[in-house]
Amino acid sequence: MGNLAREGAYPCQTLILSMASSARDILAALHCARAAGLWDARRGCVAVDVVPLFKTRKDLAAGPEILEEVLADPVYREHVRARGHQEVMVGYSDSSKEAGLLAASAELRRIQIRLVALSRRTGVPIRFFHGRGETVARGGGPAQQAILSLPRGSIAGFYEATEQGEALDHKYSRPELAMRTLQLIIGGALLHSLDVQQRPSEEEEARYEAAFEEIADVGCAAYRALVWEEPLFETFFRAATPIEEISALPIGSRPARRAAGGVESLRAIPWVFAWTQNRCILPGWYGVGTAFEAFGRRKGGWGLLQEMAQRWPFFRAVVSNVEMVLAKTDLRIARYYAELAPPETRRAIWPRIEAEHARTVRAIQRLLGIRRLLDGNPPLQRSIELRNPYVDPLSFVQVDLLRRKREGEFTDPVVMLTVNGLAVGMRNTG
């Protein structure tokens, strides 16, 4: 490190502070970096950007106040002035696991709007680093659409996002793919920065945001009622998904759980991975149907939802991603996994999942005016139809192997082969 410092640059320019929950965390990281010798004498500042990562719903909500307190510290403010900007990382996974897709989307949008306002008020340029996953439940989806759906002023010529290792093959394995991926990302960042895409007026957008907040609250309540408040849910989840087998896989940079415990201790990646394996993909849509139907019962509710889907890039991206997840979901196969759960548990959970899935499909079809999911995207619709006959048999094999393994016939390695195969076939882990 010392030799590289004498050459004028450190190999790492960013110190990401995960689970930042107070101003003290950020200030401590700054002082620790300086004490460790990461000092840029020429510029008079610590030689790395201290980047707080706000990922839980609570921390996303508190993020703007935390950052405002940090920027009021004269030492930290001088550091940011010398570095030229403050970078903030927003995590898409944990908030979705906590509150469901709609509420997480609302919280992520809210923190960006508030931090853009803080930037204007303080004169400190704020850059966003998007901690997206490859799945919709972890902030994934078409790259350009995701960029264009971000709040006004949040790009400003700079876009940074994580890229999952599993995405490298289908995004960057050939020069043509890599070029197309970069074209979409750069094109989206340019269109957003120049503010040349069609957007609703600020008055209309405020009305849409108020409606979405209401929708998100209903969706959150429906999601939490199943995932966090239903006593038998965790038993069902453990039985109806290969979560224990996934937890034993020797992959990833971190363990599947943060600590001993149930769903609350499980990291977001294995959480989504498990639901993708059993073809239910529940985190990507559960609660959406209830929320849309409840809002649609209001006078003019469906009309406003359709207007939002047509005119507001943010809502259009949310609806499009839910439609895509539903198209990839196969409840016919997921039902076989559900049969692995004890009868009492299955009767308490599975009918609720089926009913919410039906509600969500109906709501998306009505909202988009389509007969079949992805009617507006024939290439993707055809791709899923072509893929499923090759992937489905592996799902049936996995169900049988899970049943036999749990009856003591053999151990994990045999099941692991199906986990790997389905991950490749679905092109997703988490």
C-alpha positions as CSV (number, residue, x, y, z in Angstrom):
1,M,0.0,0.0,0.0
2,G,2.8,2.4,0.9
3,N,4.6,1.9,-2.5
4,L,1.4,2.5,-4.3
5,A,0.8,5.6,-2.3
6,R,4.1,7.0,-3.3
7,E,3.2,6.4,-7.0
8,G,0.2,8.6,-6.4
9,A,-2.8,6.3,-6.2
10,Y,-4.3,3.6,-4.0
11,P,-5.7,0.5,-5.7
12,C,-9.0,0.9,-3.9
13,Q,-10.8,4.2,-3.8
14,T,-14.0,3.3,-2.0
15,L,-14.6,2.1,1.6
16,I,-18.2,0.7,1.7
17,L,-19.6,0.8,5.2
18,S,-22.3,-1.9,5.3
19,M,-25.2,-1.6,7.7
20,A,-24.4,2.0,8.4
21,S,-27.0,3.1,11.0
22,S,-25.6,6.2,12.5
23,A,-23.4,9.2,11.8
24,R,-21.0,7.8,14.4
25,D,-20.4,4.8,12.2
26,I,-19.4,6.9,9.2
27,L,-17.2,9.3,11.2
28,A,-15.5,6.3,12.9
29,A,-14.7,4.8,9.5
30,L,-13.1,8.1,8.3
31,H,-10.9,8.3,11.4
32,C,-9.9,4.6,11.2
33,A,-8.9,5.0,7.5
34,R,-6.7,7.9,8.4
35,A,-5.2,6.0,11.4
36,A,-4.4,3.1,9.0
37,G,-2.4,5.4,6.8
38,L,-4.9,6.1,4.0
39,W,-4.0,9.8,3.8
40,D,-3.7,11.9,0.7
41,A,-1.2,14.6,1.7
42,R,-1.5,16.5,-1.6
43,R,-5.3,17.0,-1.3
44,G,-5.4,17.0,2.5
45,C,-8.0,14.3,3.0
46,V,-8.4,10.5,3.6
47,A,-7.5,8.7,0.4
48,V,-10.7,6.8,0.0
49,D,-14.4,7.7,-0.3
50,V,-16.3,6.6,2.8
51,V,-19.6,5.2,1.4
52,P,-22.4,4.4,3.8
53,L,-24.6,1.5,2.6
54,F,-28.2,1.9,3.6
55,K,-30.0,-1.4,3.1
56,T,-32.6,-2.2,5.7
57,R,-35.9,-0.3,5.6
58,K,-35.1,1.5,8.8
59,D,-31.7,2.6,7.6
60,L,-33.1,3.7,4.2
61,A,-35.6,5.9,6.1
62,A,-33.0,7.3,8.4
63,G,-30.3,7.7,5.7
64,P,-30.8,11.4,4.8
65,E,-30.8,12.5,8.5
66,I,-27.6,10.4,9.1
67,L,-25.9,12.0,6.1
68,E,-26.9,15.5,7.0
69,E,-25.5,15.0,10.5
70,V,-22.2,13.7,9.0
71,L,-21.9,16.6,6.6
72,A,-22.3,19.0,9.5
73,D,-19.1,17.7,11.0
74,P,-16.3,20.1,9.9
75,V,-13.6,17.4,9.6
76,Y,-15.8,15.2,7.4
77,R,-17.1,18.1,5.4
78,E,-13.5,19.1,4.6
79,H,-12.8,15.5,3.5
80,V,-15.8,15.5,1.2
81,R,-14.8,18.9,-0.2
82,A,-11.4,17.6,-1.1
83,R,-12.7,14.4,-2.6
84,G,-15.3,16.3,-4.6
85,H,-18.4,14.3,-3.8
86,Q,-20.2,12.1,-1.3
87,E,-21.1,8.6,-2.5
88,V,-24.0,6.7,-1.0
89,M,-24.8,3.1,-1.6
90,V,-28.5,2.0,-1.5
91,G,-29.3,-1.7,-1.1
92,Y,-32.2,-3.3,-2.8
93,S,-32.3,-6.7,-1.2
94,D,-32.9,-6.4,2.6
95,S,-35.7,-3.9,2.4
96,S,-37.5,-6.1,-0.1
97,K,-37.1,-9.1,2.1
98,E,-38.5,-7.1,5.1
99,A,-41.4,-5.3,3.5
100,G,-42.1,-6.7,0.0
101,L,-41.4,-5.4,-3.4
102,L,-43.7,-2.4,-3.4
103,A,-42.8,-0.9,0.0
104,A,-39.1,-1.4,-0.8
105,S,-39.4,0.3,-4.1
106,A,-41.2,3.2,-2.4
107,E,-38.5,3.5,0.3
108,L,-35.6,3.4,-2.2
109,R,-37.2,6.1,-4.3
110,R,-37.8,8.2,-1.2
111,I,-34.2,8.2,0.0
112,Q,-32.9,9.2,-3.4
113,I,-35.4,12.1,-3.6
114,R,-34.4,13.3,-0.1
115,L,-30.7,13.0,-0.7
116,V,-31.0,14.9,-4.0
117,A,-32.7,17.7,-2.0
118,L,-30.0,17.5,0.6
119,S,-27.3,17.8,-2.1
120,R,-29.0,21.0,-3.4
121,R,-29.4,22.4,0.1
122,T,-25.8,21.8,1.2
123,G,-24.0,22.2,-2.2
124,V,-22.4,18.7,-1.8
125,P,-22.6,16.5,-4.9
126,I,-24.1,13.2,-4.0
127,R,-23.6,10.1,-6.1
128,F,-25.6,7.0,-5.8
129,F,-24.2,3.4,-5.9
130,H,-27.1,1.0,-6.6
131,G,-26.6,-2.4,-4.9
132,R,-28.8,-4.3,-7.3
133,G,-29.1,-8.0,-7.7
134,E,-30.0,-10.0,-10.8
135,T,-33.5,-10.8,-9.7
136,V,-36.4,-8.3,-9.5
137,A,-36.8,-9.0,-5.7
138,R,-33.2,-7.6,-5.4
139,G,-33.6,-4.6,-7.7
140,G,-32.9,-6.4,-11.0
141,G,-34.7,-6.0,-14.3
142,P,-33.9,-4.4,-17.7
143,A,-31.0,-2.0,-17.1
144,Q,-32.1,1.0,-19.1
145,Q,-35.6,0.8,-17.8
146,A,-34.3,0.7,-14.3
147,I,-32.1,3.8,-14.9
148,L,-34.9,5.8,-16.5
149,S,-37.2,5.1,-13.6
150,L,-34.9,6.8,-11.1
151,P,-36.0,10.1,-9.6
152,R,-35.1,13.4,-11.2
153,G,-31.5,14.6,-10.5
154,S,-30.3,11.3,-9.1
155,I,-28.1,10.4,-12.0
156,A,-26.5,13.8,-13.0
157,G,-24.0,12.1,-15.4
158,F,-23.0,9.4,-13.0
159,Y,-24.4,5.8,-12.6
160,E,-22.9,3.0,-10.7
161,A,-24.4,-0.4,-9.9
162,T,-23.2,-3.8,-8.7
163,E,-23.1,-6.5,-11.3
164,Q,-23.7,-10.1,-10.2
165,G,-21.2,-12.8,-11.2
166,E,-24.0,-14.9,-12.7
167,A,-24.8,-12.1,-15.1
168,L,-21.3,-12.0,-16.7
169,D,-22.1,-14.8,-19.2
170,H,-25.3,-13.4,-20.7
171,K,-24.2,-9.8,-20.5
172,Y,-20.4,-9.7,-21.2
173,S,-19.3,-13.1,-22.6
174,R,-19.1,-11.9,-26.2
175,P,-18.0,-8.4,-27.4
176,E,-21.4,-7.9,-29.0
177,L,-23.2,-8.6,-25.7
178,A,-20.8,-6.4,-23.7
179,M,-21.2,-3.6,-26.2
180,R,-25.0,-3.8,-26.1
181,T,-25.1,-3.9,-22.3
182,L,-22.9,-0.8,-22.1
183,Q,-25.0,1.0,-24.8
184,L,-28.2,0.4,-22.8
185,I,-26.6,1.6,-19.5
186,I,-24.8,4.6,-21.0
187,G,-27.9,5.5,-23.1
188,G,-30.1,5.4,-20.1
189,A,-27.7,7.5,-18.0
190,L,-27.5,10.1,-20.8
191,L,-31.3,10.3,-21.3
192,H,-31.8,10.6,-17.6
193,S,-29.1,13.2,-17.1
194,L,-30.3,15.3,-20.0
195,D,-33.9,14.9,-18.7
196,V,-35.2,14.3,-22.3
197,Q,-37.4,11.4,-21.6
198,Q,-41.2,11.8,-21.3
199,R,-42.1,12.4,-17.7
200,P,-45.3,13.6,-16.0
201,S,-45.3,17.2,-14.6
202,E,-44.1,17.7,-11.1
203,E,-47.7,18.2,-10.0
204,E,-48.8,14.9,-11.7
205,E,-45.8,13.1,-10.3
206,A,-46.7,14.2,-6.7
207,R,-50.2,12.8,-7.2
208,Y,-48.7,9.5,-8.5
209,E,-46.3,9.3,-5.6
210,A,-49.1,9.8,-3.1
211,A,-51.0,7.0,-4.8
212,F,-48.0,4.7,-4.8
213,E,-47.3,5.3,-1.1
214,E,-50.9,4.1,-0.4
215,I,-50.5,1.1,-2.7
216,A,-47.1,0.2,-1.1
217,D,-48.5,0.3,2.4
218,V,-51.3,-2.2,1.5
219,G,-48.8,-4.4,-0.3
220,C,-46.4,-4.3,2.7
221,A,-49.2,-5.3,5.1
222,A,-50.2,-8.3,2.9
223,Y,-46.6,-9.4,2.5
224,R,-45.7,-9.1,6.2
225,A,-49.0,-10.9,7.2
226,L,-47.7,-14.0,5.4
227,V,-43.9,-13.8,5.8
228,W,-43.5,-12.3,9.2
229,E,-46.8,-12.8,11.1
230,E,-47.9,-16.2,10.0
231,P,-46.5,-18.7,12.7
232,L,-46.3,-21.6,10.2
233,F,-44.6,-19.7,7.4
234,E,-41.1,-20.5,8.4
235,T,-41.9,-24.2,8.6
236,F,-43.4,-24.1,5.2
237,F,-40.5,-22.2,3.7
238,R,-38.0,-24.7,5.1
239,A,-40.0,-27.7,3.8
240,A,-41.1,-26.3,0.4
241,T,-37.8,-24.9,-0.8
242,P,-34.2,-26.3,-0.8
243,I,-33.0,-23.6,1.5
244,E,-31.0,-26.0,3.7
245,E,-29.3,-27.4,0.7
246,I,-28.6,-23.9,-0.6
247,S,-27.1,-22.9,2.7
248,A,-24.6,-25.7,2.4
249,L,-23.4,-24.8,-1.0
250,P,-19.8,-23.7,-1.1
251,I,-20.5,-20.6,-3.1
252,G,-20.6,-16.9,-2.4
253,S,-18.4,-14.5,-0.4
254,R,-20.5,-14.7,2.8
255,P,-22.5,-17.4,4.7
256,A,-26.2,-17.8,4.0
257,R,-27.1,-16.5,7.5
258,R,-25.9,-13.5,9.5
259,A,-26.5,-15.5,12.7
260,A,-28.4,-18.5,14.1
261,G,-32.1,-18.0,13.7
262,G,-35.0,-18.2,11.3
263,V,-36.0,-16.2,8.2
264,E,-34.9,-12.9,9.9
265,S,-31.3,-14.1,10.0
266,L,-31.2,-15.3,6.4
267,R,-29.4,-13.1,3.9
268,A,-31.4,-11.8,0.9
269,I,-29.6,-13.8,-1.7
270,P,-30.4,-17.3,-0.4
271,W,-33.9,-16.1,0.4
272,V,-34.6,-15.2,-3.2
273,F,-32.5,-18.2,-4.5
274,A,-34.7,-20.7,-2.6
275,W,-38.0,-19.2,-4.0
276,T,-36.5,-19.2,-7.5
277,Q,-35.5,-22.9,-7.2
278,N,-39.1,-24.0,-6.4
279,R,-40.4,-21.8,-9.2
280,C,-42.7,-19.8,-7.0
281,I,-40.4,-16.6,-6.9
282,L,-42.7,-15.3,-4.2
283,P,-40.6,-12.2,-3.1
284,G,-41.0,-10.7,-6.6
285,W,-44.8,-10.4,-6.6
286,Y,-46.5,-11.3,-3.3
287,G,-48.7,-8.5,-2.0
288,V,-48.9,-6.7,-5.4
289,G,-52.3,-8.1,-6.3
290,T,-53.9,-7.3,-3.0
291,A,-52.5,-3.7,-3.2
292,F,-53.6,-3.1,-6.8
293,E,-57.1,-4.5,-6.2
294,A,-57.6,-2.5,-3.1
295,F,-56.6,0.7,-4.8
296,G,-58.7,-0.2,-7.9
297,R,-61.8,-0.4,-5.7
298,R,-61.6,3.3,-5.1
299,K,-63.5,5.6,-7.5
300,G,-61.3,6.1,-10.5
301,G,-58.7,3.8,-9.0
302,W,-58.0,1.5,-12.0
303,G,-58.0,4.6,-14.3
304,L,-55.3,6.2,-12.2
305,L,-53.2,3.0,-12.1
306,Q,-53.4,2.7,-15.9
307,E,-52.5,6.4,-16.2
308,M,-49.5,5.9,-13.9
309,A,-48.4,2.8,-15.9
310,Q,-48.5,4.8,-19.2
311,R,-47.0,8.1,-18.0
312,W,-44.7,7.5,-15.0
313,P,-41.4,5.7,-15.8
314,F,-41.0,4.5,-12.1
315,F,-44.4,2.8,-11.9
316,R,-44.1,1.4,-15.4
317,A,-40.8,-0.2,-14.4
318,V,-42.4,-1.7,-11.3
319,V,-45.3,-3.1,-13.2
320,S,-43.1,-4.5,-16.0
321,N,-40.8,-6.2,-13.6
322,V,-43.8,-7.8,-11.7
323,E,-45.2,-9.0,-15.0
324,M,-41.8,-10.6,-16.0
325,V,-41.5,-12.4,-12.6
326,L,-45.1,-13.7,-12.9
327,A,-44.3,-15.0,-16.4
328,K,-41.3,-16.9,-15.0
329,T,-43.3,-18.3,-12.0
330,D,-44.8,-21.7,-12.4
331,L,-47.3,-22.5,-9.6
332,R,-48.1,-25.9,-11.1
333,I,-44.5,-27.0,-10.3
334,A,-44.4,-25.0,-7.0
335,R,-47.4,-27.0,-5.8
336,Y,-45.2,-30.2,-5.9
337,Y,-42.7,-28.5,-3.7
338,A,-45.5,-27.4,-1.3
339,E,-46.5,-31.0,-0.9
340,L,-43.1,-31.5,0.9
341,A,-44.5,-29.5,3.8
342,P,-46.6,-31.1,6.6
343,P,-50.3,-31.2,5.8
344,E,-51.3,-28.7,8.4
345,T,-48.6,-26.2,7.4
346,R,-49.4,-26.6,3.7
347,R,-53.2,-26.0,4.3
348,A,-52.3,-22.8,6.2
349,I,-49.9,-21.3,3.7
350,W,-50.4,-22.7,0.1
351,P,-54.0,-21.5,-0.5
352,R,-52.9,-18.0,0.4
353,I,-50.0,-18.1,-2.1
354,E,-52.3,-19.4,-4.8
355,A,-54.9,-16.8,-4.2
356,E,-52.5,-13.9,-4.1
357,H,-50.8,-15.2,-7.3
358,A,-54.2,-15.3,-9.1
359,R,-55.0,-11.7,-7.8
360,T,-51.7,-10.4,-9.0
361,V,-52.0,-12.0,-12.5
362,R,-55.5,-10.6,-12.9
363,A,-54.4,-7.1,-11.7
364,I,-51.4,-7.0,-14.1
365,Q,-53.5,-8.2,-17.1
366,R,-56.2,-5.6,-16.4
367,L,-53.7,-2.9,-15.8
368,L,-51.8,-3.5,-19.0
369,G,-54.9,-4.6,-21.1
370,I,-53.4,-8.0,-22.1
371,R,-54.7,-11.5,-22.3
372,R,-51.4,-13.3,-21.5
373,L,-48.4,-12.2,-19.5
374,L,-45.7,-10.7,-21.7
375,D,-48.0,-10.1,-24.7
376,G,-46.2,-6.8,-25.1
377,N,-42.8,-8.6,-25.1
378,P,-43.0,-11.6,-27.5
379,P,-39.3,-12.4,-27.6
380,L,-39.1,-12.9,-23.8
381,Q,-42.5,-14.7,-23.8
382,R,-41.2,-17.1,-26.4
383,S,-37.9,-17.5,-24.6
384,I,-39.6,-18.6,-21.4
385,E,-41.9,-21.0,-23.3
386,L,-38.9,-22.6,-25.0
387,R,-36.9,-22.9,-21.8
388,N,-39.5,-24.4,-19.6
389,P,-39.7,-27.9,-21.2
390,Y,-36.0,-28.4,-20.5
391,V,-36.1,-27.0,-17.0
392,D,-39.3,-28.6,-15.7
393,P,-38.1,-32.2,-15.5
394,L,-35.2,-31.1,-13.3
395,S,-37.7,-29.5,-10.9
396,F,-39.6,-32.8,-10.6
397,V,-36.3,-34.6,-10.0
398,Q,-35.4,-32.1,-7.3
399,V,-38.7,-32.6,-5.5
400,D,-38.3,-36.3,-5.5
401,L,-34.7,-36.1,-4.3
402,L,-35.6,-33.7,-1.6
403,R,-38.3,-36.0,-0.3
404,R,-35.9,-39.0,-0.3
405,K,-33.1,-37.1,1.3
406,R,-35.3,-35.9,4.1
407,E,-36.4,-39.6,4.6
408,G,-32.7,-40.4,5.1
409,E,-31.9,-42.2,1.8
410,F,-28.8,-40.0,1.0
411,T,-27.1,-36.7,1.7
412,D,-26.7,-33.3,0.1
413,P,-24.3,-33.8,-2.9
414,V,-27.0,-35.5,-5.0
415,V,-29.5,-32.7,-4.5
416,M,-26.8,-30.1,-5.1
417,L,-26.6,-31.2,-8.7
418,T,-30.2,-30.2,-9.2
419,V,-29.7,-26.9,-7.4
420,N,-26.9,-26.1,-9.8
421,G,-28.8,-27.2,-12.8
422,L,-31.9,-25.2,-12.0
423,A,-29.8,-22.1,-11.3
424,V,-28.4,-22.4,-14.8
425,G,-31.7,-23.1,-16.4
426,M,-33.5,-20.2,-14.6
427,R,-30.4,-18.0,-15.1
428,N,-30.8,-16.8,-11.5
429,T,-29.6,-17.6,-8.0
430,G,-30.5,-14.5,-6.1
